[in-house]
Amino acid sequence: MAEISYIDLGVLVLYFGTMLAMGSYFARRAKSTEQYFVGGRAYPGWLIGVSLFGATISSITFVAYPADAFKTAYVRYLICIMLPIGVFIATRLFVPFFRRGKVTSVFEYLEGRFGPGTRLYGASVFMLAQCIRISMIQFLVALLMARLTGWSVPACILIGGIITAYYTIVGGIEAVIWTDFIQSAILTLGGLLILGTILVKLPGGLSEGVSQFFSVAWADGKFGLSQLNAQGELQPIGRGISISEKTVFMLLIVGLFQWLAEYSTNQENIQKYCASKSAHDARSAMWICCWTCVPTWGYFMLVGTGLYVFYKQFPDPMAQEMLTGARKAEEILPYFVKTQLPVGLSGIVIAAVLAAAMSSMSSAMNSISAVAITDVYKRHLATKRDDKHYVIVAKALTLVSSIIMILGAYWLYRAQSKTLQDLWTELQSIVAGGLLGLYMLGFFSTRGDGRAVAIGILFAVVWSALISLAGLGWWLPASLSDSIKANFESYYTGIISNVVMFVVGYGMSFLLPKRPRDLTNLTVWTQDNEPLT
């Protein structure tokens, strides 16, 4: 593959330089843990909202969504459109629990509700899952960057990892929030450039390109809720209730569970809306994120549809292989950028892809550090040190998470094994099994304690592991593995594990001797009437 042009290289250098400069600027202000993790709780809702948007729109949105729409249709979008319902519930029910307690970590709530053991469990699995996640993101974006620039994958891992680590370590949450703001603008511009180029290059130019785009896509069923059948043809999915196949109703439920988990258990999001200057700003931020994310996801699906129409009008052997499955569909967007975008615009799109990934990774690294300090180090290991000490350790832990990210990404690269990559993804789903059910039990019930939820967690993790191992084909008898895969759609693993956690935890609360606890402001039934700040 040809090397990147000097103009495109200049665009990337400008982008990287801006990120480094912002990290250095905000380093002077991150002098306390309150400032380093939640920015003094002084940010306006619009800024937090844009930051949440930037962290949510990851490189998966930039690459996987167009790939899905290019190869199939709009099934994935069903999950996205449930975000407004998830945000509506979260703004009404979840914000009070975290704003009243002025928490830094989402897991502080678990100690008040279920005890220190549950808090430590939640914090530990969060940190493990996030380390896996950022390694995967860094690995995938490095592969993409290597295809677009011609650089080696290890070099791309190092460049992206070191720059993201620098501004996150020295600048804390303030650097993360403001770089998210810049990165959100860049990734939005990059997406607009791709679809704009497609429409301009279609026969007849922009004036006829739009009508061509919709007429061809509509005729070929690309706007439907369809997936490929065994013959490689688009077939609409069902609409009812099923656990053995994807249906419209079930995917909407998957989406609802996913977004409820994002706004009740995800430290990245909760840390940011706790950094808002008021409860009103926190709620505004969540709605701003919602009403920017939903159309953006739809837009990137349109990009994928545009790529389908473009390569139908201008047949290309490589694109055809990606459409039929001979090559991965995720290669289609970088292939288009590399072969069709003019010099200069390619650099902006490459920067946009990097921005989408770096905004997610920086938020994750800062949240890992916040949890490690608040829930583990300060709570159990060094309880009476001054704040300056905790800031130093926080930066050191952010550095450790960035090293894990880089080494993990390099390990995935060297492994060259799809099974190993799948294992990492499955492991993340196992360790996070049942967390939403755990929080729902805490929020909506006055029953249960650390003993009951420990048993519920065990059942949820075992269930998630069983489904994951069946999907990988590891360790289970072939007959059992085949039966699970034939009768259960793995998309629904998270739903069932959270239901298992809730039901088992609630049921055990009736069997175990009750231990009275003060639940004031810890459940929806025991809140006081003090106004939120």
Secondary structure, 3 states (H helix, E strand, C coil): CCCCCHHHHHHHHHHHHHHHHHHHHHHCCCCCHHHHHHHHHCECHHHHHHHHHHHHCCHHHHHHHHHHHHHCCCCCHHHHCCHHHHHHHHHHHHHHHHHHCCCCCCCHHHHHHHCHHHHHHHHHHHHHHHHHHHHHHHHHHHHHHHHHHCCCHHHHHHHHHHHHHHHHHHHHHHHHHHHHHHHHHHHHHHHHHHHHHHHHHCCCHHHHHHHHHHHHHHHCCCCCCEEECCCCCEEECECCCCCCCCEHHHHHHHHHHHHHHHHHCCHHHHHHHHCECCHHHHHHHHHHHHHHHHHHHHHHHHHHHHHHHHHHHCCCHHHHHHHHCCCCHHHHHHHHHHHHCCCCHHHHHHHHHHHHHHHHHHHHHHHHHHHHHHHHHHHHHCCCCCHHHHHHHHHHHHHHHHHHHHHHHHHHHHHCCHHHHHHHHHHHHHHCCCHHHHHHHHHHCCCCCHHHHHHHHHHHHHHHHHHHHHHHCCCCCHHHHHHHHHHCCHHHHHHHHHHHHHHHHHHHHHHCCCCCCCCCCCCCCCCCCCCCC
